[in-house]
């Protein structure tokens, strides 16, 4: 593992900011720092605080021990791009075209003419940062010139600082962007990216399998340009000096987050920290490889936990813990084989990434969107509590607005409810209902979940996951059947009709917020 250079910087910041420390500790009731740690493909059963037995996640468990753990929290969608869109905009992604899984050369998906979480917190006086996986598009529909500053991007959405992977780990371009410029780019080796045809002469996984760290699944298409001995989706030429090293990603983005928090400690800050773990291709630092006994996926879970521990330790060292709200969650449910033969399937053992839930990533069943959610804010959230209140990540926008004393504009965050009391553990009910998405739609209200009929495939053979799609209506009582095994649609047609009507009403009613 590389020796990280952040320690000297961190301690110097602690000393230089000592005079403002008391201010930070005393303003927690007004504007706490906000850190969202957004994991990737982390399942409901992948943490020991949610029942994982095979390995332990002590740093995340400690946040749960000192905070509030949710058992009925949801992302908006069962895949990454739409979930991130919903989190940051407070708007169901199915309301807007083009919010599916974005290619690496997609244009900016989030509208600039409406508010989002970052711009709202910036208005409230926060210094804002996005660090890690972006996957929400950049630039305009006219195309992206990767060799110049790319606009629009995070800055135009209200992020004062950005250090991002532009798409996701298995898609080109495999470079970092800092404040919308490629890091370490050599002007004599310009970048070209294409998702339509091969560009340049760089080797591909399809043509040069002997160069690969591990083989891609031939049914899933991760066999194009090779970066760091791993073939990706899409073609890329140039930019060789800017390529990331997969085993360094977690340490690199964590360093950037810690450095941002240190230099921003004098005023309230917001960090949207989107990790690459545990998304494919999985290749964590050497200290974690082979340590979980569960293949590279399990090793990546250990690295994720360590990353969370580093963030928490930095806040402790800066004396910001008591004035910081930490939110840990995931963009969607779990998947084991998602494009590469990395032995995660063979070494999974008895572990169930989805826990007691059915389905996984890409699924409209519960495991697609029911995800871990843990929140800690010392002195404001009672330690060691658990809640089964229904909540969606889409509600964070309105809730954080309320926390910081703001009122949402009429056009902003139309599907986000102010559930601040739920986040603080004071309200045990949460929202009335939530709509979930994965190809089709489903709705959960009270004990009942209804899945809208559709004619899409019922099973994803490549990932070995049930999608939940069915041409017949599906109705499940989650209180008695959280595993969604018994379809009660025929037995309770009135409930089916009521929930189907509520979904249709929600499609047309943009003002769904309480």
Order of alpha helices (4+ residues) and beta strands (2+ residues): alpha-alpha-beta-alpha-beta-beta-alpha-alpha-beta-beta-beta-beta-beta-beta-beta-beta-alpha-beta-alpha-beta-alpha-beta-beta-beta-alpha-alpha-beta-beta-beta-beta-beta-beta-alpha
